[in-house]
């Protein structure tokens, strides 16, 4: 897939400013199992797995959107040894994007 359509716009992956294909894994059911103690429901969780050509190398992998993010949309920033990401408040929705790197592999 080249782009994922979301309620606020499109998202895609770029490696060194080159758009790359990805596979979508719907993780919504799993996320809602973990969130069952909260008073809210998670509407959608998508894991984007990059599809790299053979022997492909890159220095920077980015999650991009055509939504014009502004500083006042930023709600929170999270980082640890396995994750980095942001949470934005967009039109009454909490929208999160992050990069996970378990076992020294990066997964979007």
Residue, then its C-alpha position, 0 to 999 in steps of 0.5 A: x500500500x502507498x497511503x493509508x486514508x484516515x479521518x483527518x488525512x492520508x499517512x505514508x512512509x518515507x525512507x530518506x525522502x523516498x516513499x515506500x510501500x507498507x503492509x497494514x496490520x489492524x491491531x484494534x482488537x488487541x488494543x481494546x483488550x488492553x484498554x478495557x479498564x478505561x471509559x473510552x474505546x479505541x477506534x482504530x490501531x494500525x501497524x504499518x510494516x515497511x516493505x523494503x526492496x532487497x538490499x535496501x538501506x536508509x538513514x531516516x524512516x519517517x511517518x508522514x501525513x498531508x494533515x498540516x500539524x500545528x504546535x497547538x495540536x501536540x498533546x504529548x511526546x513519549x520516548x524510551x529505549x524501544x519506542x518514540x512517538x507523539x500524540x496529537x489532538x485533532x478534531x476531538x480525536x487523540x491521534x498517536x504515531x510512533x516507531x517501535x524497535x523491538x529486537x533492534x528492528x524498527x517497526x512502524 
